């Protein structure tokens, strides 16, 4: 997984957790539209009351079983029924069928209680169709305080800005929190030591010195000039040598704001300066010449084959797997071959004016959880859903019960502070039969700082925290908004930019033609794109 796969990797990392333990995110979750009044504890729904009327049934909430759990009699289900005095139903379905099923239910006027994570264009359509209910902000803050606190860490003081329409909130935002600071620039520190570099580069000039030595001074010690300073994959313009563009405060292919005006980095003057540097590096053979044809697997192979000294990628790949997500990362694979190996990471290198950074992903990659319009008339049920979502995603006791089962019976904390399943529950099939880790309730709010406390070695957690803290948070501030004009021109403009940039870097085109490129970009629809983007910013974020 690399450049073009970064966005795919973003979704996949969100949907999966270590060894399938955590419940994956759903494409769309559909619940029964039936709403009933909560009965007193202990009441028998089927019995007659003293006056001869039938006792009211308990409130029923419905959740989706998408992970092939073979029983609904799981520890978490029983706990929720008891804790919240509710009945629970599950609907089994495949993930791929969720969106289609939602559309069919809406078409037949059987609007479900809730569904999740439509993309933003679909979010707006559902609101326009009148099938979703407003979610009062005061109720969210009252019944989901830990969720709101998590959102604010990554979206700021107004975490509902991307889902608010006409001053109303129609979705509980879903974010991929490590997307906002996930990519860093890493240098082979064992190579730096080998070629006489005493500290990790902090400036563009120091980086160029390091890349030059990585190319010319035989850092792998095999007596051949077969190593390069840096590589990339040229199929994702915003992630291609982003740290170099960041050194000139120009980030291609994303919308940012400067002095109240929306800008695109690919046509800013700083981009020309960055391309000038990259062209020099290419001529001096510091850049892997195959970057123009590299795909994700090619880049990974070169890094793992000890051919590349610096790379931009997800920071957890540069650490032992047990420091964060678990599994075997780049670090582990390289460490096996070379005990002296290590990476040193930075959030970017400073350019002439002190600017630095790396383009990241807006964490609000999808809209969120929406509720059916019928819940506007049943606020108690709306609140009950929110309470369950808060508990199962942010309360340790409920979270553990849902994902790992009963401590001491199904799992225990190991010597390194991580979850260890007790046999026979170390077999995923056995866990599924017991209903452990098989349900998403809702499975959308992944606070990685909270969740990795169960999957990362205790003595490596500070390393992960300190490494993550180096990341910059340069994002496309308009990515969550529907942009029809941009959608029409996006592919054409991106392809034109990518092709021209490659020509600039490799020298096929002179950088004297940069102004001509800018003029052509605007003529091809860029002017209309910027006009639309400014309007969206002024109306929603200014």
N, C-alpha and C positions, 0 to 999 in steps of 0.2 A: 504494500500500500504506500503510494507516495502522491506527488502533486495532484494528478487528476482524481486520485482516490481519497484525498483528504476529506472532502465533503461526505463521500460515501463512508469513510472511516468514522467521521463524526457521528453519523446516524447509527452505524453498526456498534460503535462503542457505547452509545446511549442505550441501544436495544439489548445489548448482551452484557453479562457480568461474569466474573471469574467462574469458569467451568459450569456456566448455566445456573449458578446458585441464585442469582438475583432475578427477579421477574423482569422480562423484557418489556420495552415500551410497545404499545399497540398502535396500529395504524388508525383504527377507529374502534371505539368500544360502544356497544349499544346495550341499553338497559330497558327493562320493561317500563311501560308508561303507567302502569297501575300504581296508584297512590292510595294508601289506607291510613286511617287514624290509629295512632299508637294506643294500645290497651294497657291497663295497669299491670304491673308485674304480677305474675302468678295466675293471671286470668286464663281460662281455657277458652280459646276462640270458638270451639265447637259447642260449648255449653250454653244453656239458657240462663239468663239472669233472673232475679227474684220477680221482676215484673213480666217475665215471659218473653222478653226480647233477646235476640242472640247477641252474645258479647262481641264487641268489636275485635277484629283481628289485629295482630301486631303489625307495625309498619314493616313493609318488605322492601329490601334493597337488592338489586340484581347486579352481579358482576360477571365478567367474562373469564372463562377457563380456556386460555389459548395455548397452554403448555402441556396438554395431554395428561393433566392430573387425573388419576382414575378414581378418586374419591373426593367428595365435597365435605367429608367428615374430618377435616383437617384441624389441627390445633388452633390456627388463626380463626377459622370459621366459627368454631365453638366459643372462642373467647369473645369475638365480636358480638355474637348473638347474646351472650350473657352481659357483656359490658354495656351495650347500647340498647338492650331489650328490643331486638329486632329479629325478623326472619330474613334469611338470605337465600337467594336463588342464583344458580350459575347457568350460563348459556355457553355451550361448547361450540367453537368455531375455529376456522383457520384464520391466520392474520390477513392473508391476501383477500379474503372475502368480506372483510369488515366494511370497507367504504361502499362497495356495491350493495351490501345489505342495508346500510344506513339509507342510501338513496331510495331503495325499494320501500322501506318502511315509511319514509317521508312521503313518497308518492301515493302510498295507500292510506295516508293520514294516521299512521300509527307511530307517532313521533316518540322515540325512546327517551328515557329519563336523562341520559347523558351520552356523550360520545367524546372522542378525544383526538387531538392533534391534526385537524385538517390544516392544509397549507393556508396561507393568508388569503389568496384569492377565493378559495372555497369558504373560508371563514366569513368573508364579506358577503358571499352569495347566500349563505345560510341565514345571516342577519337580515338581508334584504327579503328573503322568503318568509320571514316572520316565524321561523320554527324554533328559534332560540330565545331563552329568557334572559333578562338583565340579571347580573349578579351584583347585588349591592356591596360596595366596597367596605362599608362598615361591618357587614357580616363576615366577609373574608378576613378582615383584620381581627375580629373578635374570636372567630372559631378556627382560624389557621395562622396563629401568630408566628410559629416557627417557620412555616412556609413563606410567609411574608418577609421575615427577616432574611431568609435565604435568597429570595428574589432581590432584595435591596442590595445585597452584597455585590451583585453583578449587573443590575439594571438601574441602580441609583435610587434616589428618594421617591421617584414615581415609577414603581415597577409595573404599572398597568398601562403605560403610555402606548405600547404597541397593540394592545387589544381594546383600547377605548375607542368607541365610535359615537359621535354626537353626545359626548360627555357621559356615556354609559359603558359599563364593562360587560362583555358577553362571554368572556373566557377566563379561566384560571391559567395564567401563562405557564408554558412549558419551556424550560431552557436547558441547554447543554452547557453547564457552567465552566467546564474546562476548555470549551472552545474559545473563550475570550482571551486566554493567555497561554494557549497550548503549544504554540510553535516557538522554538528558540534556535539560536545559532550555536552549534557545538564544534569544538576543536579537539583533535586528538592530543591530549596532554602528554602522552608517552612520546608522540612524535615531536612535540614542542621541546621536550627535554633532550631528545636525540639530536635536534638541529640547533640547540643552544638558545632557545627562547625561554626566558625566565618567568614571564607572566602571561596570562591569557589576554589576547588583544582586546583593547577597549576603544580604539579608534580605527577608522577606515585605513589610515596609513599603517598602523600596526598590523592590521589584518592582511594588507597587501604584502608586508614583509614576511608574515608567517606563510602565506600561500606560496610565495616565491621559494622559500626554503623547503616547503613540502614537495614542490616540483623538482627542485634542483639538487637537494642535499641528501638524497637517498634515505628518507626517514624510516623505511622498512628494512634497510640493511641488506638488501639482496644484490647490491652492486649494479642495479639496472635503473634507468630513468623511466620508470613505469608508474609513477604516482602523480596525482594531480592535487591541486589545492582544494578545489571545490567542484561540485556538480549539482545538477538540478534536473528537472523534467520540464520540457518546454510545452506542456499542454495545459498549464494552469498559470495564467499571466500574473495573478495576484500573489502567487507563492514562489515565483521564479526569481531567485536572488533578492528576496524582499528586503533583507537587511541592508543591501546596498542602496536601494531606493529610499529606505527609511532614513539613511544617513543624510539624505537631501530632502526629507519631509515630503516625499512624493510617492504615493502608494497606488500603483496601477489597478484599474478595474474595480475600485470601490468608491462609494460616495462618502465624502467627509465634508465638514463645514469649517470654513476659515472666515472670521470676521462676519459671520452671518450669511455667508455665501457658500452654496454647495459647489464643490470642486471634484474633479476626477484627476487622479495622480498621473495618468498616462499622458496627459497633455500639459502638465505643469512644467515650468522651466527646470525644476529640480530633476525631472525625469531625464532630461537631456544630459545633465551633469552625471547622473548615475550611469546612463548608457555609455558615456565617455569613459568612465572608469572600467566598466565591464568590457568595452571594446579593447582597452589597453590590456586587461587581464587575459582576454582571449588571444590577442596577438602574442603575448608573452607565455602562452601555453599554461597559464595558471588554472584555467577552466577546462574541465573535461570536454573535449570537442564533441563528444557524443550526446551532450545534454539536449541537443536539438531533436534527437530521436528517442531519448530515454523514456521508458515507461516506469511504473512503480517498481516492478521486480528488477529492472536493470539497475536502478539507483541502489536499491537494497543490496543487490549482489555485489556491487562495487564497493560499498561501504564495508560489507562483511568480508570482502576479499582483500582488505587492507590496501585499497587503491586510492582512497579519498581522505584528505586530512580535515576538511570542514564540511558541514552539512546543516541545512535548516530542516528541522523536523520536530515531532512531538517530544517534549522534554522528558517524558517518562521512558522513552526508548533509550535514553542515555544513562539510565539508572538501572540498578539491579531490579529485576521484575518484582521481587518481593517488597520493594519500597513503595509500590503504589497499586497497580492493577493486578499484579501477580503474573504468572506465566513467564515465558522466556522472551526477554527483550533483546535489542541489539547488543546492549552492554553484556548480557550473559553469554551470548554467542561469541563475542570477541574476546571476552575474558578467558574462555575455555582455551583459546589458542595462544593467548599471550598474557601471562600473569601480571605484566607491567602495564597492560592497557588501562586507559581511563579516558573519559570525556570531561571537558570543562565547558559549561554553557554560559551564554550571555543573552540578554534580551535584545541585542543589537549592538552596532558599533557606531560611535559618534562621527558625524561628518564635519566639514569645515566650520559650520555654525553651531555645532553641538547637538544637532538633531540625531535621533536614533529611534529604532523601533522595527517591528516586524508585523506585517498584516495578519490579523487573526480573523476569527469567525464571530459574527454577531451571535450571542448565545441564544437569542430568541429565534430558533430555526423553524418553529411551527407555532401555531396560534395558542393551543392549549385545550383545556377541558371545557366543553360547552354543555349547558343543560337545556332540556326540552322546555318549550313554552308553558306546558302544563304545570311545571313546578313554580311558576309565578303565583299560582293559587294554592301552593302547598309549601310554604316557606319552611315548615318544620322538617319536611323531607329533604329539602335543599340543604338545610343546616346539618342534618344527620349525615348526608354524603360528605360534606366538607369535614366534619369531625372524624369520620372514618379515614378519609384521605390523609388528613394531618397525622393521625395516630400511626397508620401503617407505614408512612414514609419518613416520619421524623421523630417518633417516640421509640427509644431503644427497645423497650419490652415488647411492643407490638411488632416492630420491624424484625426483631430476632425470631419471634414466634412464626411470622409469616415466611421468612426466608430460610430459617435453620431448624425450626421446631422447638422442642422443649429442652432447655439446657440441662445437661446431666442425663437425659434420656436419648436425645438425638444428636447432641453436639456438646463440645466443651471448648474452653479456651486453652490453646496449646501454650508451650513454653515461650513462644515468640509473640504471644498475644493475638494470634489469629484463630479463626474458627477451624476446629477439627471435628469432622463427623465421626460419631461412634458407630462401629460396625453393628448391624449390616447397613446403616444409613450412609456409609461412605460410598455406597452404590447409588447413582442418580436414579436408577429405575426403582429402587426400593423407596427412595424419598418421594418419588412421584406417586407411588401407591399409597403413601401415607399423607399425601396432599401437602408436602413441604416444598416450598419454592415454586409451586405450580400456578399460583394465582397472581394477577396484577390488580392491585387495589389502590390506586389505579395504575401504578408502575410508570408514572411519568415524571415524578419529581425526584431526580437523582442528585442529591447533595453528596458529591464525591468526597468531600472532607469528612462527612459523617460516615459514609458507607465504607470507605477504605480503612477505617479503624478496625474493621473485621477481617480485612484481606491483606493488609500490609504488616510486615514485621515491625514490632514495637520499636526496635532500635534503629529502624530505617525511616521512620515517619518524619522525623525532623529534617532529614536529608531531602525528602520529597517536598516538604513544606518550603524549605529554604530555596530549593531549585525552582519550584513553581513561582515563588515570589519575584524571580528575576524577569518574568515575562512582561511584555508590554500589552496594552489593551487597545490596539488600533483596529477598529472595526468599521464595517459598512453600516452607517447609522440608518440607512433606509432599506436595508434588505428585508425587513419584515413587512413592508408596505407593498400593496399591489401597485405596480407601475406599468400600465398598459403600453404606453409609448416605448418605454425602455424594453419591455418584453418583445416588441416588434423589431427593434434594432439591435438587441443585445448580441445575438450570434454574429451578425455581420461586423459590428464594431469590435468585438473581442477577437475575431479571427484576423481582422485587418491589423489590429494592434499587435497581436502575437507575431504574425508574419513579418511586419515591419521591424519590430523589436529584435527579432532574430537576425534580420539583415543588418541592423545597426551594430549588434554585438559582434557578429562574425565579419563585419567589414564589407559585406556585399553592397551596402548602401552607406554613403557618407553621412555623418551627423549634421552636415550642412543642410541636409534635407529635412531636419526635424520640424522646422516651421511649416514646411509643405505638408508633412504628415499631420500636424495639428489642424491645418486648414481643411485637409481632406476628411479627417475624422469628424469635424463639425459639419461639413457638407453632407456626409453620409448619414446624417441623422443625429449626430452628437449634440448639436444646438437644441434640437427638440427634446432630447433626453434631459439635458441640463435644465431646460425651462420647466419640464414636468417635475423634475426632482426638487427644484427650488420651491415650487408650489406645494408639493407634499410636505417638505420641511417646514415651510411657513405655517401651514395649516395644522400640523401635528406636533412639532417638536420645538419650534422657535421659542 
